[in-house]
Amino acid sequence: MYVAKANVQLDIDASVAWEFISDIRNHAKFLSNIREITPVDANIWEWRLQGILGIPLFCKTKLSTVKTSKKVIWDAVDGPIAAWGWA
């Protein structure tokens, strides 16, 4: 199993950080294995990833939960890999 993990410390207002993090498309800006995240349908997103040895991967996820200033949660709905996560 491949696990991406990041700890980021920012010297900005929490509401500004949450606005950036809660837009799922921005995750490609700070997680190196994510190439692009694009919307497909209401709460469905297609992720293009770079896997081990540079192998391109993709999956579709459903944005499950957005709790203001707390957590964004997603789960895979389609694709060759199982994906889930939170920010």
Backbone as CSV, one residue per row, in Angstrom:
resi,resn,N_x,N_y,N_z,CA_x,CA_y,CA_z,C_x,C_y,C_z
1,MET,0.835,-1.170,0.000,0.000,0.000,0.000,0.883,1.238,0.000
2,TYR,0.509,2.217,-0.797,1.237,3.488,-0.888,0.483,4.535,-0.080
3,VAL,1.153,5.190,0.851,0.511,6.190,1.696,1.227,7.517,1.526
4,ALA,0.471,8.545,1.190,1.018,9.901,1.098,0.662,10.626,2.382
5,LYS,1.641,11.259,2.975,1.408,11.945,4.229,2.163,13.260,4.202
6,ALA,1.534,14.305,4.705,2.191,15.609,4.715,1.841,16.362,5.987
7,ASN,2.813,17.012,6.556,2.606,17.932,7.663,3.077,19.290,7.198
8,VAL,2.180,20.250,7.272,2.496,21.586,6.789,2.178,22.594,7.884
9,GLN,3.115,23.486,8.149,2.877,24.558,9.106,2.910,25.886,8.369
10,LEU,1.856,26.678,8.569,1.741,27.957,7.892,1.519,29.067,8.908
11,ASP,2.097,30.209,8.640,1.911,31.369,9.503,0.859,32.283,8.871
12,ILE,-0.392,31.762,8.788,-1.499,32.535,8.221,-2.751,32.281,9.056
13,ASP,-3.761,33.086,8.829,-5.031,32.937,9.517,-5.652,31.579,9.166
14,ALA,-6.229,30.918,10.151,-6.812,29.584,9.942,-7.899,29.594,8.879
15,SER,-8.688,30.641,8.776,-9.755,30.688,7.777,-9.188,30.747,6.355
16,VAL,-8.041,31.413,6.187,-7.379,31.478,4.877,-6.835,30.095,4.512
17,ALA,-6.214,29.430,5.477,-5.691,28.076,5.238,-6.824,27.117,4.903
18,TRP,-7.935,27.192,5.636,-9.066,26.299,5.379,-9.646,26.531,3.985
19,GLU,-9.749,27.776,3.559,-10.278,28.077,2.229,-9.433,27.406,1.143
20,PHE,-8.108,27.402,1.327,-7.206,26.780,0.371,-7.322,25.252,0.422
21,ILE,-7.272,24.677,1.613,-7.289,23.223,1.783,-8.628,22.623,1.362
22,SER,-9.729,23.308,1.634,-11.041,22.736,1.343,-11.355,22.690,-0.157
23,ASP,-10.578,23.401,-0.975,-10.715,23.268,-2.432,-9.818,22.109,-2.858
24,ILE,-10.426,20.970,-3.105,-9.693,19.725,-3.368,-8.687,19.859,-4.507
25,ARG,-8.952,20.745,-5.467,-8.024,20.934,-6.589,-6.663,21.445,-6.128
26,ASN,-6.619,22.139,-5.016,-5.351,22.679,-4.503,-4.416,21.616,-3.951
27,HIS,-4.900,20.420,-3.696,-4.035,19.371,-3.134,-2.883,19.024,-4.076
28,ALA,-3.076,19.215,-5.371,-1.994,18.971,-6.337,-0.865,19.985,-6.176
29,LYS,-1.120,21.084,-5.503,-0.095,22.114,-5.309,0.856,21.788,-4.158
30,PHE,0.448,20.891,-3.253,1.330,20.599,-2.121,1.585,19.110,-1.878
31,LEU,0.968,18.219,-2.639,1.260,16.785,-2.554,1.920,16.355,-3.860
32,SER,3.159,15.950,-3.784,3.986,15.750,-4.975,3.518,14.621,-5.895
33,ASN,2.795,13.632,-5.391,2.368,12.529,-6.248,1.062,12.821,-6.984
34,ILE,0.412,13.933,-6.689,-0.822,14.302,-7.371,-0.483,15.223,-8.526
35,ARG,-0.887,14.837,-9.721,-0.630,15.647,-10.912,-1.764,16.627,-11.166
36,GLU,-3.012,16.165,-10.990,-4.159,17.022,-11.268,-5.412,16.416,-10.640
37,ILE,-6.296,17.274,-10.169,-7.600,16.852,-9.666,-8.635,17.728,-10.363
38,THR,-9.559,17.082,-11.077,-10.549,17.852,-11.842,-11.961,17.389,-11.492
39,PRO,-12.918,18.323,-11.508,-14.299,17.945,-11.229,-14.902,17.179,-12.403
40,VAL,-15.708,16.156,-12.096,-16.392,15.362,-13.115,-17.894,15.634,-13.044
41,ASP,-18.420,15.627,-11.845,-19.842,15.809,-11.608,-19.987,16.361,-10.190
42,ALA,-21.213,16.523,-9.731,-21.425,17.025,-8.374,-20.722,16.128,-7.362
43,ASN,-19.739,16.654,-6.691,-18.947,15.959,-5.664,-18.127,14.777,-6.170
44,ILE,-17.983,14.595,-7.479,-17.130,13.547,-8.047,-15.906,14.217,-8.664
45,TRP,-14.734,13.701,-8.338,-13.462,14.272,-8.783,-12.586,13.190,-9.393
46,GLU,-11.904,13.518,-10.483,-10.943,12.585,-11.084,-9.541,13.019,-10.681
47,TRP,-8.801,12.092,-10.117,-7.435,12.329,-9.657,-6.468,11.668,-10.632
48,ARG,-5.483,12.397,-11.085,-4.382,11.847,-11.888,-3.152,11.890,-10.994
49,LEU,-2.585,10.715,-10.762,-1.490,10.556,-9.804,-0.248,10.010,-10.484
50,GLN,0.876,10.197,-9.834,2.105,9.539,-10.265,2.432,8.492,-9.214
51,GLY,2.377,7.244,-9.639,2.629,6.150,-8.718,4.112,5.827,-8.610
52,ILE,4.395,4.740,-7.965,5.762,4.257,-7.798,6.384,4.029,-9.175
53,LEU,7.631,4.386,-9.334,8.384,4.297,-10.580,7.798,5.185,-11.676
54,GLY,7.052,6.204,-11.286,6.495,7.139,-12.253,5.300,6.629,-13.027
55,ILE,4.739,5.515,-12.602,3.597,4.932,-13.298,2.369,5.819,-13.084
56,PRO,1.734,6.264,-14.179,0.544,7.103,-14.025,-0.646,6.287,-13.522
57,LEU,-1.388,6.851,-12.601,-2.565,6.220,-12.030,-3.716,7.214,-12.066
58,PHE,-4.929,6.715,-11.966,-6.075,7.593,-11.852,-7.117,6.935,-10.978
59,CYS,-7.962,7.746,-10.417,-9.135,7.248,-9.718,-10.165,8.365,-9.670
60,LYS,-11.387,7.981,-9.439,-12.445,8.950,-9.215,-12.862,8.838,-7.760
61,THR,-13.079,9.974,-7.138,-13.484,9.980,-5.740,-14.757,10.796,-5.574
62,LYS,-15.453,10.488,-4.513,-16.613,11.272,-4.128,-16.246,12.040,-2.869
63,LEU,-16.471,13.330,-2.903,-16.238,14.156,-1.732,-17.340,13.849,-0.743
64,SER,-16.998,13.194,0.354,-17.991,12.693,1.292,-18.439,13.746,2.290
65,THR,-17.492,14.487,2.819,-17.804,15.390,3.916,-16.955,16.640,3.822
66,VAL,-17.559,17.764,4.069,-16.812,19.003,4.266,-17.349,19.615,5.546
67,LYS,-16.533,19.639,6.571,-16.904,20.256,7.835,-16.142,21.566,7.932
68,THR,-16.864,22.654,7.949,-16.240,23.974,7.939,-15.124,24.049,8.975
69,SER,-13.959,24.412,8.501,-12.759,24.589,9.314,-12.318,23.333,10.045
70,LYS,-12.753,22.152,9.579,-12.347,20.936,10.266,-11.775,19.883,9.336
71,LYS,-12.579,19.347,8.412,-12.094,18.200,7.655,-12.807,18.066,6.316
72,VAL,-12.042,17.664,5.297,-12.580,17.272,3.997,-12.265,15.786,3.859
73,ILE,-13.262,14.977,3.506,-13.074,13.525,3.405,-13.499,13.068,2.018
74,TRP,-12.688,12.173,1.398,-13.051,11.630,0.089,-12.815,10.128,0.064
75,ASP,-13.584,9.438,-0.785,-13.496,7.985,-0.965,-13.543,7.667,-2.444
76,ALA,-12.815,6.622,-2.858,-12.792,6.210,-4.265,-14.150,5.668,-4.686
77,VAL,-14.527,5.982,-5.919,-15.752,5.422,-6.493,-15.471,4.677,-7.790
78,ASP,-14.286,4.893,-8.388,-13.967,4.254,-9.659,-12.459,4.345,-9.874
79,GLY,-11.909,3.377,-10.574,-10.493,3.410,-10.905,-9.775,2.161,-10.441
80,PRO,-8.527,2.004,-10.873,-7.776,0.785,-10.574,-7.173,0.748,-9.174
81,ILE,-7.300,1.832,-8.412,-6.710,1.861,-7.074,-7.771,2.256,-6.048
82,ALA,-7.609,1.746,-4.837,-8.465,2.156,-3.739,-7.884,3.440,-3.153
83,ALA,-8.701,4.450,-3.034,-8.208,5.720,-2.532,-9.210,6.308,-1.547
84,TRP,-8.693,6.839,-0.499,-9.489,7.567,0.473,-8.539,8.510,1.183
85,GLY,-9.094,9.488,1.807,-8.229,10.404,2.538,-9.005,11.530,3.172
86,TRP,-8.273,12.357,3.862,-8.864,13.520,4.499,-7.810,14.616,4.611
87,ALA,-8.283,15.809,4.729,-7.407,16.967,4.942,-8.067,17.904,5.916
